[in-house]
Amino acid sequence: MEELKEIKSVAIVPFTLMSSSISAVLGIIYALILILVLGAVAVFLPSQSHIISSLLMTASVAIIIILPVGSFLFSVLTSFLMAFIYNLLVPRIGGIKLGMVEMKEIRSVPVIPLSLMASSIYTILTFLIILIVAPLLVVVLQGAALASISTSNSMVGLEGLGAIGLIGIVVMVIGIPILVFVFTFIYTALMALVYNFLAPKMGGIRLKFNTIKDNSFEIKKIKPIPLALISAVVMTILNFIFSLPTLAMYFATGNVPGGLGYFLGNTIGMFIVIFILYAIMALLYNYLRPFVGGIELKLE
């Protein structure tokens, strides 16, 4: 029988540590793939192009260091902020709710709580980023414009640039977060609707919990195949829906081969990539949990 559970809080440190550890390992995998690609390119280079080969070798060494470290540090920041913001928002807008079957399978996800929380978190993160990026971007644009203004009309240019810069900051700080909220809400709502339609038919995400105390639980294990399968199907359907305008343009212009290639890439290609990625993430979670600890949730 399905029982509705609300995620009242997320333990910040375990969530951050697990997310960043998975991101670091994925960074290593991405780095190895890029190195293999660069190695394949180097094989086909002419033998006299030893300089290009050396550059590719140097790039490979940099990639194997930068990608995992960068992925880890970026994930530490974003994961910490997401968990922190989630815990702050729950008393105000309510937490994400999960329709659980025997505390083992997520059979449904109520649409509004998930959409409202996801869009609120991403809007706040976007707002924080823009507060830093917007002034820097405006300064760079003004600097580039000033460099092109001649001495004779520099005063007029400065007055115009000041107004444009102020308007640009206001538009970015207010307009972009609003767009992020609307798009994220719509996308997440569609994702929940598709999940709720498919999960009873093909099975939802399956989890194994450890009881810590009272209503606090640790995610002990995530079954890779159910997670990968439902995630791949849901995201493939959504990606196909949002790609319909582009697909229509291909066929409207008579580019049938291009349209077919685009269609296959957004269905079969998307399904394969998402399935593999989420299966790897679940396997990494199960492997890393004994070492770094699992994600802890308070469910009521």
C-alpha positions as CSV (number, residue, x, y, z in Angstrom):
1,M,0.0,0.0,0.0
2,E,1.3,3.5,-0.9
3,E,2.2,5.8,2.0
4,L,2.9,9.5,1.6
5,K,6.2,10.7,3.2
6,E,7.4,14.2,3.3
7,I,11.2,15.0,3.3
8,K,11.3,17.4,6.2
9,S,15.1,17.9,6.1
10,V,18.3,16.7,4.5
11,A,21.5,16.2,6.5
12,I,23.8,18.7,4.9
13,V,27.2,17.1,5.5
14,P,26.4,13.5,4.3
15,F,24.5,14.9,1.3
16,T,27.4,17.2,0.3
17,L,30.1,14.5,0.9
18,M,28.3,11.8,-1.1
19,S,27.3,14.1,-4.0
20,S,30.9,15.6,-4.3
21,S,32.5,12.1,-4.1
22,I,30.3,10.8,-6.9
23,S,31.0,13.9,-8.9
24,A,34.8,13.4,-8.4
25,V,34.6,9.8,-9.6
26,L,32.5,10.8,-12.6
27,G,35.0,13.6,-13.3
28,I,37.7,10.9,-13.5
29,I,35.6,8.8,-15.9
30,Y,35.0,11.9,-18.1
31,A,38.7,12.7,-18.0
32,L,39.7,9.2,-19.1
33,I,37.2,9.3,-22.0
34,L,38.6,12.6,-23.2
35,I,42.1,11.3,-22.9
36,L,41.2,8.3,-25.0
37,V,39.6,10.6,-27.6
38,L,42.8,12.8,-27.6
39,G,44.9,9.7,-27.9
40,A,42.9,8.6,-30.9
41,V,43.4,12.0,-32.5
42,A,47.1,11.9,-31.9
43,V,47.4,8.5,-33.6
44,F,46.0,9.9,-36.9
45,L,48.3,13.0,-36.8
46,P,51.2,13.0,-39.2
47,S,54.5,11.9,-37.6
48,Q,56.1,15.3,-38.1
49,S,53.4,16.9,-36.0
50,H,55.3,16.2,-32.8
51,I,54.4,19.6,-31.3
52,I,50.7,18.9,-31.6
53,S,51.2,15.5,-30.0
54,S,53.1,17.1,-27.1
55,L,50.3,19.6,-26.6
56,L,47.8,16.8,-26.6
57,M,49.8,14.9,-24.0
58,T,50.0,18.0,-21.8
59,A,46.3,18.6,-22.2
60,S,45.7,15.0,-21.1
61,V,47.7,15.4,-17.9
62,A,45.8,18.6,-17.2
63,I,42.5,17.0,-17.8
64,I,43.1,14.1,-15.5
65,I,43.8,16.6,-12.7
66,I,41.4,19.5,-13.4
67,L,38.2,17.6,-14.2
68,P,38.0,15.4,-11.0
69,V,39.2,18.2,-8.7
70,G,37.0,20.8,-10.4
71,S,34.0,18.5,-10.3
72,F,34.5,17.8,-6.6
73,L,34.9,21.4,-5.6
74,F,31.9,22.6,-7.7
75,S,29.8,19.8,-6.3
76,V,30.8,20.6,-2.7
77,L,29.5,24.2,-3.1
78,T,26.3,23.4,-5.0
79,S,25.4,20.4,-2.9
80,F,25.9,22.3,0.3
81,L,23.8,25.2,-0.9
82,M,21.0,23.0,-2.2
83,A,20.7,21.1,1.0
84,F,21.0,24.3,3.1
85,I,18.4,26.1,1.0
86,Y,16.1,23.1,1.0
87,N,16.1,23.0,4.8
88,L,15.4,26.7,5.0
89,L,12.4,26.5,2.6
90,V,10.7,23.4,4.0
91,P,9.0,25.3,6.9
92,R,7.8,28.0,4.4
93,I,6.6,26.1,1.3
94,G,6.7,22.5,2.4
95,G,9.0,19.7,1.5
96,I,9.1,17.2,-1.3
97,K,6.6,14.4,-0.8
98,L,7.1,10.8,-1.9
99,G,4.5,8.1,-2.4
100,M,6.4,5.1,-0.9
101,V,5.4,1.4,-1.0
102,E,6.7,-0.4,2.1
103,M,9.5,2.2,2.3
104,K,11.2,0.4,-0.6
105,E,9.8,1.9,-3.8
106,I,8.9,5.5,-4.8
107,R,5.7,4.8,-6.6
108,S,4.6,8.5,-7.1
109,V,5.8,12.0,-6.5
110,P,3.2,14.7,-5.9
111,V,3.6,17.3,-8.6
112,I,3.3,20.7,-6.9
113,P,5.6,20.1,-3.9
114,L,8.4,18.8,-6.1
115,S,8.0,21.5,-8.7
116,L,7.7,24.3,-6.2
117,M,10.8,23.2,-4.2
118,A,12.9,22.5,-7.3
119,S,12.1,25.8,-9.0
120,S,12.6,27.7,-5.7
121,I,16.0,26.2,-5.1
122,Y,17.3,26.8,-8.6
123,T,15.9,30.3,-8.7
124,I,17.8,31.2,-5.5
125,L,21.0,29.6,-6.8
126,T,20.6,31.5,-10.1
127,F,20.0,34.7,-8.2
128,L,23.1,34.2,-6.1
129,I,25.2,33.5,-9.2
130,I,23.9,36.6,-11.0
131,L,24.6,38.9,-8.1
132,I,28.3,38.0,-8.7
133,V,28.2,37.6,-12.5
134,A,26.0,40.6,-13.5
135,P,28.2,43.4,-12.2
136,L,31.4,41.7,-13.7
137,L,29.7,41.2,-17.0
138,V,28.5,44.8,-17.2
139,V,32.0,46.1,-16.3
140,V,33.5,44.0,-19.1
141,L,31.0,45.1,-21.6
142,Q,31.4,48.7,-20.6
143,G,35.2,48.4,-20.8
144,A,34.9,46.9,-24.3
145,A,32.6,49.7,-25.4
146,L,34.8,52.4,-23.9
147,A,37.7,51.1,-25.8
148,S,35.9,51.7,-29.0
149,I,34.7,55.2,-28.2
150,S,36.8,58.0,-29.6
151,T,38.1,60.9,-27.5
152,S,35.7,63.4,-29.1
153,N,32.5,61.8,-28.0
154,S,33.7,59.9,-24.9
155,M,31.4,61.9,-22.5
156,V,28.3,61.0,-24.5
157,G,29.4,57.4,-24.5
158,L,30.0,57.3,-20.8
159,E,26.5,58.7,-20.0
160,G,24.9,56.1,-22.3
161,L,26.9,53.2,-20.9
162,G,26.0,54.1,-17.3
163,A,22.3,53.9,-18.1
164,I,22.7,50.7,-20.1
165,G,24.8,49.1,-17.4
166,L,22.2,49.9,-14.7
167,I,19.4,48.6,-16.8
168,G,21.4,45.5,-17.7
169,I,22.0,44.6,-14.0
170,V,18.3,45.1,-13.2
171,V,17.2,42.9,-16.1
172,M,19.7,40.1,-15.2
173,V,19.0,40.1,-11.5
174,I,15.2,40.1,-11.8
175,G,14.4,38.7,-15.3
176,I,16.7,35.7,-15.4
177,P,15.6,34.2,-12.0
178,I,12.0,34.6,-13.0
179,L,12.6,32.7,-16.3
180,V,14.5,30.0,-14.3
181,F,11.6,29.6,-11.9
182,V,9.0,29.3,-14.6
183,F,11.0,26.9,-16.8
184,T,12.1,24.7,-13.9
185,F,8.6,24.6,-12.5
186,I,7.1,23.5,-15.8
187,Y,9.9,21.0,-16.6
188,T,9.8,19.4,-13.1
189,A,6.0,19.2,-13.2
190,L,6.1,17.4,-16.5
191,M,8.8,15.1,-15.2
192,A,6.7,14.2,-12.1
193,L,3.6,13.7,-14.2
194,V,5.4,11.3,-16.6
195,Y,7.0,9.5,-13.6
196,N,3.7,9.1,-11.8
197,F,2.2,7.6,-15.0
198,L,5.0,5.2,-15.7
199,A,6.1,4.1,-12.2
200,P,3.0,1.9,-11.4
201,K,3.5,0.2,-14.8
202,M,7.2,-0.4,-15.0
203,G,8.3,0.2,-11.4
204,G,9.7,3.2,-9.6
205,I,13.0,4.0,-7.9
206,R,13.8,1.4,-5.4
207,L,15.7,2.3,-2.2
208,K,16.8,0.5,1.0
209,F,16.7,2.6,4.2
210,N,18.5,2.3,7.5
211,T,16.7,3.7,10.5
212,I,18.9,6.1,12.4
213,K,16.5,7.4,15.0
214,D,12.8,8.3,15.2
215,N,12.0,9.7,11.7
216,S,15.6,9.9,10.5
217,F,16.6,7.5,7.8
218,E,19.8,6.8,5.8
219,I,19.6,5.7,2.2
220,K,21.6,2.4,2.5
221,K,21.3,1.3,-1.1
222,I,19.9,2.4,-4.5
223,K,19.0,-0.3,-7.0
224,P,20.8,0.7,-10.2
225,I,18.5,-0.9,-12.8
226,P,15.2,0.6,-11.6
227,L,16.7,4.0,-11.1
228,A,18.5,4.0,-14.5
229,L,15.4,2.6,-16.4
230,I,12.7,5.0,-15.0
231,S,15.1,8.0,-15.2
232,A,16.1,7.2,-18.8
233,V,12.5,6.7,-20.0
234,V,11.2,9.8,-18.3
235,M,14.0,12.1,-19.4
236,T,13.9,10.7,-23.0
237,I,10.2,11.4,-23.2
238,L,10.7,15.0,-21.9
239,N,13.6,15.6,-24.2
240,F,11.5,14.5,-27.1
241,I,8.7,16.8,-26.2
242,F,10.9,19.8,-25.9
243,S,12.7,18.9,-29.2
244,L,9.5,18.8,-31.2
245,P,9.8,22.4,-32.5
246,T,13.3,21.8,-33.8
247,L,12.3,18.4,-35.3
248,A,9.4,20.2,-37.1
249,M,11.8,22.7,-38.5
250,Y,14.0,20.0,-39.9
251,F,11.1,18.4,-41.8
252,A,9.6,21.8,-42.8
253,T,12.8,22.7,-44.5
254,G,13.0,19.3,-46.3
255,N,16.0,18.1,-44.3
256,V,14.7,14.7,-43.6
257,P,18.0,12.9,-43.0
258,G,18.9,15.7,-40.5
259,G,15.5,15.4,-38.8
260,L,15.9,11.6,-38.5
261,G,19.4,11.9,-37.1
262,Y,18.1,14.6,-34.6
263,F,15.2,12.3,-33.6
264,L,17.4,9.3,-33.1
265,G,19.9,11.3,-31.0
266,N,17.1,12.7,-28.8
267,T,15.5,9.3,-28.2
268,I,17.8,6.3,-28.5
269,G,20.9,8.3,-27.9
270,M,19.4,10.1,-24.9
271,F,18.0,6.9,-23.4
272,I,21.4,5.1,-23.6
273,V,23.4,8.0,-22.2
274,I,21.0,8.6,-19.3
275,F,20.6,4.9,-18.5
276,I,24.4,4.4,-18.3
277,L,24.9,7.6,-16.3
278,Y,22.3,6.9,-13.7
279,A,23.3,3.2,-13.4
280,I,26.9,4.3,-12.7
281,M,25.8,6.9,-10.2
282,A,23.7,4.3,-8.3
283,L,26.6,1.8,-8.3
284,L,29.0,4.5,-7.1
285,Y,26.6,5.5,-4.3
286,N,26.3,1.8,-3.1
287,Y,30.1,1.4,-3.3
288,L,30.9,4.7,-1.5
289,R,28.3,4.6,1.2
290,P,30.3,2.4,3.6
291,F,33.2,4.8,3.3
292,V,31.6,8.3,3.3
293,G,28.2,7.6,4.7
294,G,24.8,7.6,2.9
295,I,22.4,10.5,2.4
296,E,20.3,11.1,5.6
297,L,16.7,12.2,5.4
298,K,14.1,13.1,7.9
299,L,10.8,11.7,6.7
300,E,7.3,12.3,8.2
